[in-house]
Amino acid sequence: MSRDGRDRRDSQDSQDSRDVDVLVLGGAGVDTIVYVPELPLPYADSYMIDSGVRTRAGQTGDFVALGLSALGLRTHHLDFLGDDPEGDLVRALHEDRGIALTAVPQPAGTKRAVNLVGPDGRRLSLYDTSRGHPDDRFPDDTLRTLAAAGRHAHVSITQPCAHALPVLRESGLTLSTDLHDWDGENPYQAEFAYTADVVFLSTTALADPERTMRRIADRGRAEVVVATAGAEGAYLLADGELTHVPPVTPPAPVVDSNGAGDAFAAAFLYGRLTGEPPHRCARYGAVAGAYACTVPATEAAAIGRDELLAGADRESPAR
């Protein structure tokens, strides 16, 4: 299909979406998955990879959209895509899963990354930063139309989402964002942190997670801040109280941590948008994150609503 054909289809997708539970901005792309014998990977001239090397659609925005849609929320994804094989993979993923997509043409190409995955499921991601420009902007009319149709927006920290924050806030949408491995200081992520109503981040680069979480709440608008901590569970700051969210035993062997944070965010937002209190939302997130760790990095799969609710109702989380 030509670029003009894709543009018409993507524009029609936008026009057909009148009511949206969650508008997901940014984070569309492809990952090339390479399973390595260990991380960090010692230097060598070459490695023989017997598990293969595979490229599949799915970066942070794609996985959040996938998770939300699998839980029954009406989801629309907006981002830049190239007229290239990577863009075709992203379009196919959304079409196959029934997720509405508005793709803005990106001459620089679709975002891509290489993920090195160790035997224990940990990963190292290498992002190609050439697939975009700092001055990229979502078309104003497209952004305002989609925002007017939505209840909530989840904003990736990829370009050009920072420029969209004022319009989203003006629209009256509630906002969430995932800062990933923010160090608590970088001003780029800080803009997202202090604008969103719900903030997710990882404890990976934080010397004092509680201090950072409270600073986000004190300086910004966040009603809830969640810091995920891998196998240690997560930390929830809500109503001024910091609590620990216990980890959940995965339903199958852990094979990969890729997408666990996105799954957590999607399930948490499902709980929030269906009226659950923060602690129940966090429990949903823990269940979905544990499930995601059982999905190979070469696949794109998300927990369904029935399985999520059943897992959240179990009374034996890992301690």
C-alpha contacts under 8 A as a table, 3 or more apart, distances in Angstrom:
res1	aa1	res2	aa2	distance
1	M	5	G	6.02
1	M	6	R	6.69
2	S	5	G	5.15
2	S	6	R	6.36
3	R	6	R	5.02
3	R	7	D	6.08
3	R	83	D	6.09
4	D	7	D	5.04
4	D	8	R	6.25
5	G	8	R	5.22
5	G	9	R	6.26
6	R	9	R	5.07
6	R	10	D	6.01
7	D	10	D	5.10
7	D	11	S	5.99
7	D	103	A	7.37
7	D	104	V	7.70
7	D	105	P	7.52
8	R	11	S	5.08
8	R	12	Q	6.12
9	R	12	Q	5.09
9	R	13	D	6.24
10	D	13	D	5.03
10	D	14	S	6.51
10	D	101	L	6.41
10	D	102	T	4.89
10	D	103	A	5.76
11	S	14	S	5.16
11	S	15	Q	6.41
11	S	102	T	6.41
11	S	103	A	7.94
12	Q	15	Q	5.03
12	Q	16	D	6.11
13	D	16	D	5.30
13	D	17	S	6.60
13	D	100	A	6.06
13	D	101	L	6.27
13	D	102	T	6.33
14	S	17	S	5.52
14	S	100	A	7.48
14	S	101	L	7.15
14	S	102	T	5.76
14	S	142	T	7.96
14	S	146	L	7.24
15	Q	18	R	7.28
17	S	20	V	6.81
17	S	76	H	7.75
17	S	100	A	7.56
17	S	146	L	7.91
17	S	149	A	7.46
18	R	149	A	5.50
19	D	74	R	7.58
19	D	149	A	5.05
19	D	150	G	6.03
20	V	23	L	6.64
20	V	74	R	5.17
20	V	75	T	5.81
20	V	76	H	6.62
20	V	149	A	5.73
20	V	150	G	4.44
20	V	151	R	6.41
21	D	73	L	5.91
21	D	74	R	4.94
21	D	75	T	5.94
21	D	150	G	5.56
21	D	151	R	5.06
21	D	152	H	6.14
22	V	68	L	7.93
22	V	73	L	7.23
22	V	74	R	6.49
22	V	75	T	5.00
22	V	76	H	6.49
22	V	150	G	6.10
22	V	151	R	6.14
22	V	152	H	4.83
22	V	153	A	5.31
22	V	154	H	6.83
23	L	75	T	5.96
23	L	76	H	4.94
23	L	77	H	5.91
23	L	78	L	7.38
23	L	146	L	7.32
23	L	147	A	7.20
23	L	150	G	6.26
23	L	151	R	7.89
23	L	152	H	6.25
23	L	153	A	4.55
23	L	154	H	6.22
24	V	61	G	6.49
24	V	64	V	7.62
24	V	65	A	6.43
24	V	75	T	7.26
24	V	76	H	6.09
24	V	77	H	4.68
24	V	78	L	6.20
24	V	153	A	5.73
24	V	154	H	4.84
24	V	155	V	6.03
24	V	156	S	7.64
25	L	61	G	6.83
25	L	77	H	6.00
25	L	78	L	5.01
25	L	79	D	6.04
25	L	153	A	7.27
25	L	154	H	6.28
25	L	155	V	4.90
25	L	156	S	5.91
25	L	161	C	6.64
26	G	61	G	5.67
26	G	77	H	7.56
26	G	78	L	6.18
26	G	79	D	4.73
26	G	80	F	7.43
26	G	155	V	6.67
26	G	156	S	5.21
26	G	157	I	7.45
26	G	158	T	5.96
26	G	159	Q	7.24
26	G	160	P	7.56
26	G	161	C	6.40
27	G	59	Q	5.66
27	G	60	T	5.00
27	G	61	G	3.86
27	G	62	D	6.31
27	G	79	D	7.13
27	G	156	S	5.74
27	G	157	I	7.75
27	G	158	T	6.11
28	A	58	G	6.65
28	A	59	Q	5.56
28	A	60	T	6.94
28	A	61	G	5.43
28	A	62	D	5.35
28	A	79	D	6.30
28	A	80	F	7.47
28	A	81	L	7.49
28	A	90	V	7.02
28	A	110	T	7.80
28	A	111	K	6.85
29	G	57	A	6.08
29	G	58	G	5.73
29	G	59	Q	5.26
29	G	62	D	7.46
29	G	81	L	7.74
29	G	86	E	7.06
29	G	87	G	7.23
29	G	90	V	6.38
29	G	110	T	5.89
29	G	111	K	4.61
29	G	112	R	5.44
29	G	113	A	8.00
30	V	55	T	6.80
30	V	56	R	5.62
30	V	57	A	4.24
30	V	58	G	5.22
30	V	59	Q	6.08
30	V	86	E	6.15
30	V	89	L	7.50
30	V	90	V	7.04
30	V	110	T	7.69
30	V	111	K	6.49
30	V	112	R	4.81
30	V	113	A	6.50
31	D	55	T	5.60
31	D	56	R	5.71
31	D	57	A	6.35
31	D	58	G	6.50
31	D	59	Q	6.83
31	D	112	R	5.65
31	D	113	A	4.81
31	D	114	V	5.50
31	D	115	N	6.54
32	T	53	V	6.94
32	T	54	R	5.52
32	T	55	T	4.06
32	T	56	R	6.50
32	T	112	R	7.74
32	T	113	A	6.23
32	T	114	V	4.66
32	T	115	N	6.04
33	I	53	V	5.75
33	I	54	R	5.30
33	I	55	T	6.09
33	I	56	R	7.93
33	I	114	V	6.07
33	I	115	N	4.99
33	I	116	L	6.27
33	I	117	V	7.18
33	I	297	A	6.64
33	I	298	T	6.33
34	V	49	I	7.70
34	V	52	G	7.02
34	V	53	V	5.09
34	V	54	R	7.04
34	V	114	V	7.39
34	V	115	N	6.11
34	V	116	L	4.97
34	V	117	V	6.13
35	Y	49	I	6.95
35	Y	51	S	6.53
35	Y	52	G	7.46
35	Y	53	V	7.44
35	Y	116	L	5.83
35	Y	117	V	4.73
35	Y	118	G	6.03
35	Y	119	P	7.52
36	V	39	L	7.38
36	V	41	L	7.39
36	V	49	I	6.93
36	V	116	L	6.28
36	V	117	V	5.86
36	V	118	G	5.30
36	V	119	P	7.20
37	P	41	L	7.55
37	P	118	G	6.02
37	P	119	P	6.35
38	E	41	L	5.58
38	E	118	G	5.01
38	E	119	P	6.41
39	L	42	P	7.91
39	L	117	V	7.72
39	L	118	G	5.61
39	L	122	R	7.68
39	L	123	R	7.78
39	L	124	L	7.93
44	A	47	Y	7.10
49	I	52	G	5.82
49	I	53	V	7.58
54	R	298	T	6.42
55	T	298	T	7.28
56	R	89	L	6.96
56	R	298	T	6.43
56	R	299	E	7.27
57	A	62	D	7.89
57	A	86	E	7.33
57	A	89	L	5.39
57	A	90	V	5.07
57	A	93	L	6.60
57	A	300	A	7.79
58	G	61	G	7.69
58	G	62	D	5.10
58	G	63	F	5.96
58	G	90	V	6.99
58	G	300	A	6.91
59	Q	62	D	5.32
59	Q	63	F	6.11
60	T	63	F	5.25
60	T	64	V	6.23
60	T	156	S	7.32
60	T	259	G	7.09
60	T	262	D	6.20
61	G	64	V	5.17
61	G	65	A	6.09
61	G	77	H	7.66
61	G	156	S	6.32
61	G	262	D	7.92
62	D	65	A	5.16
62	D	66	L	6.01
62	D	77	H	7.73
63	F	66	L	4.89
63	F	67	G	6.02
63	F	259	G	6.54
63	F	262	D	5.97
63	F	263	A	7.01
63	F	300	A	7.55
64	V	67	G	5.08
64	V	68	L	6.14
64	V	262	D	5.14
64	V	263	A	6.30
64	V	265	A	7.03
64	V	266	A	5.39
65	A	68	L	5.20
65	A	69	S	6.06
65	A	75	T	6.35
65	A	76	H	7.39
65	A	77	H	6.70
65	A	99	I	7.36
65	A	266	A	7.55
66	L	69	S	5.24
66	L	70	A	6.08
66	L	97	R	7.49
66	L	99	I	7.41
66	L	301	A	7.62
66	L	302	A	6.60
67	G	70	A	5.21
67	G	71	L	6.46
67	G	262	D	7.70
67	G	263	A	5.85
67	G	266	A	5.39
67	G	267	A	7.06
67	G	301	A	8.00
67	G	302	A	5.24
67	G	303	I	6.96
68	L	71	L	5.26
68	L	72	G	6.68
68	L	73	L	5.52
68	L	74	R	7.69
68	L	75	T	6.71
68	L	266	A	5.22
68	L	267	A	6.97
68	L	269	L	7.92
68	L	270	Y	6.78
69	S	72	G	5.13
69	S	73	L	5.11
69	S	74	R	6.27
69	S	75	T	5.90
69	S	99	I	6.80
70	A	73	L	7.45
70	A	302	A	6.32
70	A	303	I	6.70
70	A	304	G	5.37
70	A	305	R	7.02
71	L	267	A	7.68
71	L	270	Y	7.13
71	L	303	I	7.43
71	L	304	G	5.39
71	L	305	R	4.71
72	G	305	R	7.21
73	L	270	Y	7.31
75	T	99	I	6.28
75	T	100	A	6.59
76	H	99	I	6.35
76	H	100	A	4.74
76	H	101	L	5.78
76	H	102	T	7.61
77	H	99	I	7.41
77	H	100	A	6.19
77	H	101	L	4.81
77	H	102	T	6.23
78	L	101	L	5.99
78	L	102	T	4.89
78	L	103	A	6.03
78	L	104	V	7.70
79	D	102	T	6.71
79	D	103	A	5.38
79	D	104	V	6.06
79	D	138	F	7.76
80	F	103	A	5.35
80	F	104	V	4.46
80	F	105	P	5.72
80	F	106	Q	5.42
80	F	110	T	7.17
81	L	87	G	5.46
81	L	103	A	5.70
81	L	104	V	6.06
81	L	105	P	5.49
81	L	106	Q	5.19
81	L	109	G	6.41
81	L	110	T	4.78
81	L	111	K	7.53
82	G	86	E	7.47
82	G	87	G	5.33
82	G	105	P	5.78
82	G	106	Q	4.64
82	G	107	P	5.90
82	G	108	A	6.75
82	G	109	G	4.01
82	G	110	T	4.52
83	D	87	G	6.05
83	D	88	D	7.50
83	D	105	P	7.23
83	D	106	Q	7.41
83	D	107	P	7.39
83	D	109	G	6.73
83	D	110	T	7.73
84	D	87	G	5.26
84	D	88	D	6.39
84	D	109	G	6.65
84	D	110	T	7.14
85	P	88	D	4.97
85	P	89	L	6.41
86	E	89	L	5.17
86	E	90	V	6.53
86	E	110	T	5.95
86	E	111	K	7.92
86	E	112	R	7.68
87	G	90	V	5.14
87	G	91	R	6.18
87	G	109	G	7.71
87	G	110	T	5.54
88	D	91	R	5.10
88	D	92	A	6.05
89	L	92	A	5.10
89	L	93	L	6.21
90	V	93	L	5.16
90	V	94	H	6.48
91	R	94	H	5.34
91	R	95	E	6.15
91	R	101	L	7.63
92	A	95	E	5.02
92	A	96	D	5.90
93	L	96	D	5.23
93	L	97	R	6.22
94	H	97	R	5.23
94	H	98	G	5.84
94	H	99	I	4.82
94	H	100	A	6.72
94	H	101	L	6.74
95	E	98	G	5.12
95	E	99	I	6.27
95	E	100	A	7.56
96	D	99	I	7.90
104	V	138	F	7.29
106	Q	109	G	5.50
106	Q	110	T	6.92
106	Q	132	G	7.30
108	A	130	S	7.21
108	A	131	R	5.00
108	A	132	G	5.72
109	G	131	R	5.29
109	G	132	G	7.34
110	T	131	R	6.08
111	K	128	D	6.92
111	K	129	T	7.75
111	K	131	R	5.35
111	K	132	G	7.64
112	R	127	Y	6.40
112	R	128	D	5.83
112	R	131	R	7.65
113	A	125	S	6.64
113	A	126	L	5.38
113	A	127	Y	4.35
113	A	128	D	5.72
114	V	125	S	5.73
114	V	126	L	5.05
114	V	127	Y	6.61
115	N	123	R	6.26
115	N	124	L	5.58
115	N	125	S	4.43
115	N	126	L	6.30
116	L	123	R	5.38
116	L	124	L	5.04
116	L	125	S	6.36
117	V	121	G	6.02
117	V	122	R	5.75
117	V	123	R	4.36
117	V	124	L	6.58
117	V	256	D	7.10
117	V	297	A	7.99
118	G	121	G	5.37
118	G	122	R	5.41
118	G	123	R	6.18
119	P	122	R	7.45
119	P	255	V	7.38
120	D	254	V	7.45
120	D	255	V	6.65
120	D	256	D	7.16
121	G	254	V	6.63
121	G	255	V	4.93
121	G	256	D	3.65
121	G	257	S	5.32
121	G	258	N	7.82
121	G	293	C	7.59
122	R	256	D	6.24
122	R	257	S	5.74
122	R	258	N	7.70
123	R	256	D	7.55
123	R	257	S	6.95
123	R	258	N	6.89
128	D	131	R	6.56
129	T	132	G	6.85
130	S	133	H	7.64
132	G	136	D	7.14
132	G	159	Q	7.45
133	H	136	D	5.48
133	H	159	Q	7.68
134	P	159	Q	6.74
134	P	160	P	7.06
135	D	160	P	7.43
136	D	159	Q	7.13
136	D	160	P	5.54
137	R	160	P	5.53
137	R	161	C	7.92
137	R	163	H	6.75
137	R	164	A	7.70
138	F	142	T	7.28
138	F	143	L	6.44
138	F	160	P	6.97
138	F	164	A	7.24
139	P	142	T	5.36
139	P	143	L	6.20
140	D	143	L	5.17
140	D	144	R	6.08
141	D	144	R	5.19
141	D	145	T	6.01
142	T	145	T	5.22
142	T	146	L	6.23
143	L	146	L	5.37
143	L	147	A	6.02
143	L	164	A	7.73
143	L	167	V	7.75
144	R	147	A	5.03
144	R	148	A	6.01
144	R	167	V	6.99
144	R	168	L	7.68
144	R	171	S	7.46
145	T	148	A	5.23
145	T	149	A	6.56
146	L	149	A	5.20
146	L	150	G	6.50
147	A	150	G	5.27
147	A	153	A	7.70
147	A	168	L	6.39
147	A	171	S	6.32
147	A	173	L	7.13
148	A	171	S	6.38
150	G	153	A	7.29
150	G	173	L	7.04
151	R	173	L	5.77
151	R	174	T	7.03
152	H	173	L	5.10
152	H	174	T	4.91
152	H	175	L	5.89
152	H	176	S	7.90
153	A	168	L	7.63
153	A	173	L	6.48
153	A	174	T	6.37
153	A	175	L	4.98
153	A	176	S	6.40
154	H	175	L	5.81
154	H	176	S	4.72
154	H	177	T	5.56
155	V	161	C	6.62
155	V	175	L	7.19
155	V	176	S	6.17
155	V	177	T	4.94
155	V	178	D	7.46
156	S	161	C	6.63
156	S	177	T	5.99
156	S	178	D	6.42
157	I	161	C	6.30
157	I	162	A	7.01
157	I	177	T	7.33
157	I	178	D	7.12
157	I	179	L	6.74
157	I	189	Q	6.91
157	I	192	F	7.24
158	T	161	C	6.00
158	T	162	A	7.77
159	Q	162	A	6.60
160	P	163	H	5.79
160	P	164	A	7.09
161	C	164	A	5.07
161	C	165	L	6.74
162	A	165	L	5.57
162	A	191	E	7.51
162	A	192	F	7.08
163	H	166	P	7.09
164	A	167	V	5.57
164	A	168	L	6.28
165	L	168	L	5.16
165	L	169	R	6.12
165	L	192	F	7.89
165	L	195	T	7.54
166	P	169	R	5.14
166	P	170	E	6.09
167	V	170	E	5.06
167	V	171	S	6.21
168	L	171	S	5.15
168	L	172	G	6.92
168	L	173	L	6.22
168	L	175	L	7.86
169	R	172	G	5.56
169	R	173	L	6.18
169	R	174	T	7.50
169	R	175	L	7.72
170	E	173	L	7.78
174	T	196	A	7.49
174	T	197	D	6.26
175	L	195	T	7.73
175	L	196	A	4.85
175	L	197	D	5.29
175	L	198	V	6.50
176	S	196	A	5.06
176	S	197	D	5.75
176	S	198	V	4.52
176	S	199	V	5.67
176	S	200	F	7.72
177	T	192	F	6.74
177	T	193	A	7.30
177	T	196	A	6.32
177	T	198	V	6.65
177	T	199	V	5.29
177	T	200	F	6.15
178	D	199	V	6.01
178	D	200	F	4.48
178	D	201	L	5.48
178	D	265	A	7.78
179	L	182	W	5.61
179	L	189	Q	6.22
179	L	192	F	7.66
179	L	193	A	7.20
179	L	199	V	7.42
179	L	200	F	6.13
179	L	201	L	4.78
179	L	202	S	7.43
180	H	200	F	7.22
180	H	201	L	4.66
180	H	202	S	5.26
180	H	261	G	8.00
181	D	201	L	6.40
181	D	202	S	5.19
181	D	203	T	6.93
181	D	204	T	5.78
181	D	205	A	5.66
181	D	206	L	7.99
182	W	185	E	7.49
182	W	186	N	7.14
182	W	189	Q	6.89
182	W	201	L	6.91
182	W	202	S	7.21
182	W	205	A	6.29
182	W	206	L	7.40
183	D	186	N	6.59
183	D	205	A	4.98
183	D	206	L	5.40
184	G	190	A	7.56
184	G	206	L	6.64
184	G	212	T	5.93
185	E	190	A	7.14
186	N	189	Q	5.99
186	N	190	A	6.40
187	P	190	A	4.75
187	P	191	E	6.52
188	Y	191	E	5.87
188	Y	192	F	7.53
189	Q	192	F	5.37
189	Q	193	A	6.22
190	A	193	A	4.81
190	A	194	Y	6.11
191	E	194	Y	5.53
191	E	195	T	6.31
192	F	195	T	5.25
192	F	196	A	6.19
193	A	196	A	5.93
193	A	199	V	6.33
193	A	216	I	6.19
193	A	220	G	7.00
193	A	222	A	7.84
194	Y	216	I	6.07
194	Y	217	A	7.69
194	Y	219	R	6.28
194	Y	220	G	3.81
194	Y	221	R	6.05
194	Y	222	A	7.00
195	T	220	G	5.99
195	T	221	R	6.03
195	T	222	A	7.42
196	A	199	V	6.22
196	A	220	G	7.54
196	A	221	R	6.23
196	A	222	A	5.72
197	D	221	R	5.52
197	D	222	A	3.99
197	D	223	E	5.46
197	D	224	V	6.76
198	V	222	A	5.34
198	V	223	E	6.14
198	V	224	V	5.00
198	V	225	V	5.91
198	V	226	V	7.96
199	V	222	A	6.56
199	V	224	V	6.45
199	V	225	V	4.79
199	V	226	V	6.22
200	F	225	V	6.00
200	F	226	V	4.84
200	F	227	A	5.90
200	F	228	T	7.56
200	F	265	A	7.06
201	L	226	V	6.39
201	L	227	A	4.89
201	L	228	T	6.34
202	S	205	A	7.39
202	S	206	L	7.89
202	S	227	A	5.06
202	S	228	T	4.81
202	S	229	A	6.15
203	T	206	L	5.17
203	T	209	P	6.02
203	T	227	A	5.83
203	T	228	T	6.10
203	T	229	A	5.48
204	T	229	A	7.15
206	L	209	P	5.42
206	L	212	T	7.59
208	D	211	R	5.48
208	D	212	T	6.51
209	P	212	T	5.23
209	P	213	M	6.07
209	P	227	A	7.34
210	E	213	M	5.04
210	E	214	R	6.08
210	E	242	L	7.65
211	R	214	R	5.30
211	R	215	R	6.14
212	T	215	R	5.06
212	T	216	I	6.25
213	M	216	I	5.20
213	M	217	A	6.48
213	M	225	V	6.18
213	M	226	V	7.71
213	M	227	A	7.61
213	M	237	L	7.09
214	R	217	A	5.08
214	R	218	D	5.97
214	R	237	L	7.62
215	R	218	D	4.99
215	R	219	R	5.84
216	I	219	R	5.49
216	I	220	G	5.68
216	I	221	R	8.00
216	I	222	A	6.87
216	I	225	V	7.62
217	A	220	G	5.47
217	A	221	R	6.35
217	A	222	A	5.08
217	A	223	E	6.81
217	A	224	V	7.53
217	A	225	V	7.17
218	D	221	R	7.70
222	A	225	V	6.63
223	E	238	A	6.38
223	E	239	D	7.18
224	V	236	L	7.30
224	V	237	L	5.72
224	V	238	A	4.91
224	V	239	D	7.64
224	V	278	P	7.59
225	V	236	L	6.02
225	V	237	L	5.10
225	V	238	A	6.80
226	V	234	A	6.93
226	V	235	Y	5.68
226	V	236	L	4.71
226	V	237	L	6.32
227	A	234	A	5.53
227	A	235	Y	5.12
227	A	236	L	6.65
228	T	233	G	6.29
228	T	234	A	4.14
228	T	235	Y	6.36
228	T	261	G	7.30
229	A	232	E	5.34
229	A	233	G	5.26
229	A	234	A	5.02
229	A	235	Y	7.58
230	G	233	G	5.67
230	G	234	A	7.29
230	G	247	P	8.00
231	A	247	P	6.23
232	E	246	P	6.97
232	E	247	P	5.91
233	G	244	H	7.40
233	G	245	V	5.58
233	G	246	P	4.86
233	G	247	P	3.99
233	G	248	V	7.52
233	G	286	A	7.08
234	A	244	H	6.01
234	A	245	V	4.91
234	A	246	P	6.74
234	A	247	P	7.26
234	A	286	A	7.77
235	Y	242	L	6.80
235	Y	243	T	5.73
235	Y	244	H	4.63
235	Y	245	V	5.62
236	L	241	E	7.89
236	L	242	L	5.56
236	L	243	T	5.28
236	L	244	H	6.30
236	L	245	V	6.81
236	L	279	H	7.66
236	L	282	A	7.38
237	L	240	G	6.25
237	L	241	E	5.50
237	L	242	L	4.43
237	L	243	T	6.56
238	A	241	E	5.49
238	A	242	L	6.72
238	A	278	P	6.89
245	V	279	H	7.95
245	V	282	A	6.89
245	V	283	R	7.10
245	V	286	A	7.66
246	P	286	A	7.78
246	P	317	P	6.62
246	P	318	A	6.62
246	P	319	R	6.19
247	P	286	A	6.24
247	P	290	A	7.87
247	P	317	P	6.35
247	P	318	A	5.52
247	P	319	R	6.81
248	V	286	A	6.04
248	V	287	V	5.94
248	V	290	A	6.17
248	V	317	P	4.75
248	V	318	A	5.19
249	T	290	A	6.73
249	T	317	P	6.18
249	T	318	A	5.43
250	P	253	P	6.90
250	P	254	V	7.02
250	P	287	V	7.75
250	P	290	A	4.77
250	P	291	Y	5.72
250	P	293	C	7.31
250	P	294	T	6.96
251	P	290	A	7.54
251	P	291	Y	6.48
251	P	294	T	7.47
252	A	291	Y	7.84
252	A	294	T	5.79
253	P	294	T	5.83
254	V	257	S	7.77
254	V	293	C	5.24
254	V	294	T	4.69
254	V	295	V	7.82
255	V	293	C	6.05
255	V	294	T	5.36
255	V	295	V	6.60
255	V	296	P	5.87
255	V	297	A	7.97
256	D	292	A	7.82
256	D	293	C	5.02
256	D	294	T	6.49
256	D	295	V	6.62
256	D	296	P	5.80
256	D	297	A	6.01
257	S	260	A	5.55
257	S	292	A	7.04
257	S	293	C	4.80
257	S	297	A	8.00
258	N	261	G	7.86
258	N	292	A	7.54
258	N	293	C	7.01
258	N	297	A	6.13
259	G	262	D	5.13
259	G	263	A	6.10
259	G	289	G	7.82
259	G	292	A	6.34
259	G	293	C	7.68
260	A	263	A	5.08
260	A	264	F	6.16
260	A	288	A	7.47
260	A	289	G	4.41
260	A	290	A	6.97
260	A	291	Y	7.87
260	A	292	A	5.09
260	A	293	C	6.04
261	G	264	F	4.99
261	G	265	A	6.24
261	G	289	G	6.28
262	D	265	A	5.12
262	D	266	A	6.18
262	D	289	G	7.74
263	A	266	A	5.14
263	A	267	A	6.18
263	A	285	G	6.87
263	A	288	A	5.47
263	A	289	G	5.23
263	A	292	A	6.52
263	A	302	A	7.18
264	F	267	A	5.37
264	F	268	F	6.04
264	F	282	A	7.88
264	F	284	Y	7.34
264	F	285	G	3.83
264	F	286	A	6.04
264	F	287	V	7.66
264	F	288	A	5.54
264	F	289	G	4.83
265	A	268	F	5.10
265	A	269	L	6.10
265	A	285	G	6.24
266	A	269	L	5.21
266	A	270	Y	6.19
266	A	285	G	7.29
267	A	270	Y	4.92
267	A	271	G	6.38
267	A	281	C	7.10
267	A	284	Y	5.42
267	A	285	G	4.87
267	A	288	A	6.24
268	F	271	G	5.20
268	F	272	R	6.29
268	F	281	C	4.52
268	F	282	A	5.66
268	F	283	R	7.78
268	F	284	Y	5.78
268	F	285	G	4.86
269	L	272	R	4.89
269	L	273	L	5.95
269	L	281	C	7.15
270	Y	273	L	5.29
270	Y	274	T	6.17
270	Y	281	C	7.55
271	G	274	T	5.20
271	G	275	G	6.32
271	G	276	E	5.11
271	G	277	P	7.65
271	G	280	R	7.09
271	G	281	C	4.70
271	G	284	Y	6.97
272	R	275	G	5.27
272	R	276	E	5.38
272	R	277	P	6.96
272	R	278	P	7.13
272	R	281	C	6.17
273	L	276	E	7.52
276	E	280	R	6.08
276	E	281	C	6.20
277	P	280	R	5.51
277	P	281	C	6.31
278	P	281	C	4.94
278	P	282	A	6.13
279	H	282	A	5.06
279	H	283	R	6.27
280	R	283	R	4.98
280	R	284	Y	6.32
280	R	312	A	7.95
281	C	284	Y	5.07
281	C	285	G	6.30
282	A	285	G	4.86
282	A	286	A	6.21
283	R	286	A	5.08
283	R	287	V	6.30
283	R	312	A	5.99
284	Y	287	V	5.24
284	Y	288	A	6.22
284	Y	308	L	6.56
284	Y	309	L	7.46
284	Y	311	G	7.97
284	Y	312	A	5.81
285	G	288	A	5.18
285	G	289	G	5.95
286	A	289	G	5.12
286	A	290	A	6.13
287	V	290	A	5.26
287	V	291	Y	6.31
287	V	308	L	6.50
287	V	311	G	6.13
287	V	312	A	6.38
288	A	291	Y	5.06
288	A	292	A	6.21
288	A	302	A	7.79
288	A	303	I	6.18
288	A	308	L	6.61
289	G	292	A	5.08
289	G	293	C	6.54
290	A	293	C	5.31
290	A	294	T	7.13
291	Y	294	T	5.49
291	Y	295	V	7.17
291	Y	302	A	7.83
291	Y	303	I	6.67
292	A	295	V	5.36
292	A	301	A	7.65
292	A	302	A	6.78
292	A	303	I	7.57
293	C	296	P	7.68
295	V	299	E	6.71
295	V	300	A	7.64
295	V	301	A	6.87
296	P	299	E	5.60
297	A	300	A	7.47
303	I	307	E	6.57
303	I	308	L	6.41
304	G	307	E	5.51
304	G	308	L	6.11
305	R	308	L	5.03
305	R	309	L	6.15
306	D	309	L	5.30
306	D	310	A	6.13
307	E	310	A	5.12
307	E	311	G	6.03
308	L	311	G	5.17
308	L	312	A	6.16
309	L	312	A	5.12
309	L	313	D	6.25
310	A	313	D	5.22
310	A	314	R	6.62
311	G	314	R	5.42
314	R	317	P	7.39
